[in-house]
Amino acid sequence: MTDNRNWRGNTAITVYGRRAVMEAIEAPGVGVEFVRVARQAPGEFRSDLAERCRRHEIELEKSDYAGVTRLSGDTRHDQGVVARIHLNNVIELEDWTATLHGRRAAQPTRLLAMDTITNPQNLGMIIRSAVAAGIDAILWPRVGCPWVNGLVIKSSAATVYKVPIVVCEDLASAVGYLQGVGFRVAGLEADGGSDLFDHVPSHRAAYVIGSETTGISPAVNDLLDERLAIPMADGVESLNAAVAAALVCFHAMRTPASD
């Protein structure tokens, strides 16, 4: 099991690769501390990078490839550029729910929670699907899921910058807390659940996506208010977690709330 507790409160991460760095520079949910580029990187790219850094008042360091790799730790994929960034869209669960007052209280709220999704690429693809559907926030436990990293950012196509990342200690405790503040929590399972497409979301609704291999963890499963299943044809047993998450999120965001 992956334990993120050493990351508590630490929103400073390193991103690398030409596209990833460019996207971080332009993303409103990101603060870029500095960028380091290899002098041997293609001239057109270096010129574009320098112009963007000037426009956003970001320090641009120049070094050799070894200097970039010392920071990126990935000589095969850094493409001669690396940046140290701060995620500005990370918020604690209690602080996030405190924002659900006033005008926001009258609006339906949809939260996607990840349970023991350990593959960073799957995490990124799930986030991309959720953001595309318009989900309000991603619930990210410190225990059970890896933290935001370069592979998560890349596979999310930088959409991880565009959605509130709501962090909690562990998902089971978070589910109990959410239920205490008016959320109904549903989990997706391979069989035995009610048809997802017959589901009517509550005004405050949270949806749990579990591991492709083991599903939702027992501690979380025991707390669910509802279990949902995607109807399958021709004996297909399951879908990729990102595909399943996309179906859940699009259905939840486009179905009027029950109250």
N, C-alpha and C positions, 0 to 999 in steps of 0.2 A: 504494500500500500504506500502511496506517495503521501508524504507529510510536508505541508507548506508552512508549518508554524514558524519556521525561521524567517519567513517572508513577512511576518506580521507588520503592517504599516509601511513596508518597504515597496514603494511604487517605482523605484529607479531600476530600469532594466537596460540591457544592451541589445540593439538591433543591428543587423548587417545585411549586406546585399543592396544593389543599386535601387531596385524598386522599393524595397522595404524602407530604406532610409529616406527616399524622396517622399513616400507616403507619410512617414512620421513628421517630416518637416511641414507638410501641408495640413495635417490633421488638427482640428481645433481641440480635440481631447488629449493632446500631447504637448508637453513642454520639452524642448530639445536643449540639453545642456551644452553639448558640443558635437561636432562631426569631425571624423578623421578620415582622410582620403589618401590613397597611395599616389605618389607623383607619376607612377607608371600607368595609372588608369587612363582610359581613352580620353583624349583632349576635349571632345564634344561633351562628354559626360561631366568632366571636371568643370567646364565652363558653366553648364547648366546648374550644377550643384552650387558653385560659388555664387551665382546670381540669386538662387533661392535662399542661400544662407544670408546674403546681404539684405535681401528683402525682409527676412524674418529676424534680422539682427542676431544671428547664431554664429558662434565662434567656429571657424573652419581651420582645422589643423592639417598640415601636410606632412607625410612621412613616407617611408618605404613600405613595401608589402608586409615586411616582418612587424613593423609598428602597428599596422592595422590588425594583423592576426593576433598580436599580443592581447589586444582588447576583445576581439571577436571570439578567439579560441577555435575558429573553424576556417582553416586556410582553404578548404575546398569550396566553400560556398560564400565567403564574404565579398568576393568580387572587388576587393580593393577599397571597400568603404565600410565604415562602422559609425554608429552614433550612440551616445548615452542619452537616454530619454527618461522622462517622468510621466507616468500615466496619471492624468488629471480626472479620470472618470471612475476611480475606485472609491467606494463608500462602504462603511460598515452597515450591516443589516439594520440595526436599531436606528441609525441615522437616516437611512433610506426610508424606512417606514414612517419616520417622523415627518417626512416631506409630504405624506399622503393626507393632507388636510386641506381645508378651504376648497378652492375650485377643483383641485386634483381629487378630493374625496368623492366628488360627484361623478368623476370619470371612471370607467372600468379600468382595472389594472391587471396586467398579465405578466407573470414572472416565469422564467424557465430556469429550472434547477438541474444541476448535473451531479450524478451520483456514481462515483467510482469509474468515471471515464478517464482512463489512464493514458491513452494514446494522444499526444499533442496534436497530431494531424486531425484526428476525429474531433477533438475539442474545437479546433479552428473551423472545421466545416460545419459543426453544429451551430457555432456562433454566427457564421455567415448566413445559414438558413434562418435563424431566429431574427437577425437584424433585417433580413430581406422581408420577413413577414410583418415586421413592425413591433416586435415584442418590446415591452417596457423596460426590462432589465434582465440580467443574467445573474443567478445566484451561484456563487463560486465558493465551495467549501475549502478551507485550508487543508483539511485531511481528506485524502481520497482522490484528488485531482492535481496534476502538475500545474504550476503557476504559469502565467503568461510568459512565453518565450518566443524566440525567433520563428520556430516552426508553427506555433499557434497563430502568430501574426500573419505569416505567409499563407497558411491554409485558410485563414479567415478572409483573405484578400483585404487586410487592414480594417475590416468591419469591427474588430474588437475595440478599436478606438471610438466607435460611434454609439456605443450602448453603455449605460451604467453597469459597472461590475460591482455587484453587491457581495461582499465577503462575509463569511460566517465561520465559526470554529469547526463545526461538523454538521452534516446535513440533517441528521435526526433531531438534534436540538433546535436547528433552525425551523424545521417543519412544525414542531410544537409551538415555537414562538409565533410563527406566521398564523397558525390556527387561532392563537390567542388574540391576534389583532384583526381577525375577521376574514382571513383567507381560507378558501377551501382548496385542499391539496389533492391533486390527482396524479397517478403514476401510470406510465405506459408499460404493459406487459404483453408477452407474446400470445398468451391465451388465457381464457377465464375472465377477461374484463368485458365491460360493455362496449358496444360499437362506438368508436371514436366519433363517427359522423352523426350519431344520435345525441352526442353530448352537448349540453347547453351550459356554457361557463357561468359561474357565479360572478358577482360584481367584482370581487377580489379573488383571483384564481392563480394558483401556482401549479406548474406541471413538471414532473420529475422524469428525466431520461436516465436510464440505467445503462450499465455496461452491456455491450453486445454479447458477451460470453456468459456473464452471470446474472444479468438483469439488475433490478433494484435490490439494494442490500436489505437483509431481513429487518434491521432496526428501523429503516425508513418505511419499508413495506407495511409494517405493523401499524404505522401511524396514518396511513393514507385514508382520506375520506372517500376516494373513488378510484377504481382501477379501470383503465381504458385499454382497448385492443384495436389494432388496425386490421380490418377484415382482409384475409388473404385468399387468393385463388390458386388452383392447380397445385396444392400441397406445399406452397412456399411457406417456410417456417418463420422467417424474420426478415427485416430490412436493415440496411446499414443505419447506424444510430443517427447520422446526419439527415438521412432521408426521412426517418421516422420523426425526428425533431421538426423537420420542415412541415410535415403533414399536421402535426399537433399544433404548431404555432400558427400556420395559415388558417386552420379551422378555428382556433381560439380567437384569433384577431378579427375574423369575419363573421362570427356568430354572435348575435346580440345576447347580452347578459340576461340571466334569469331574474335578477332583482336589481 
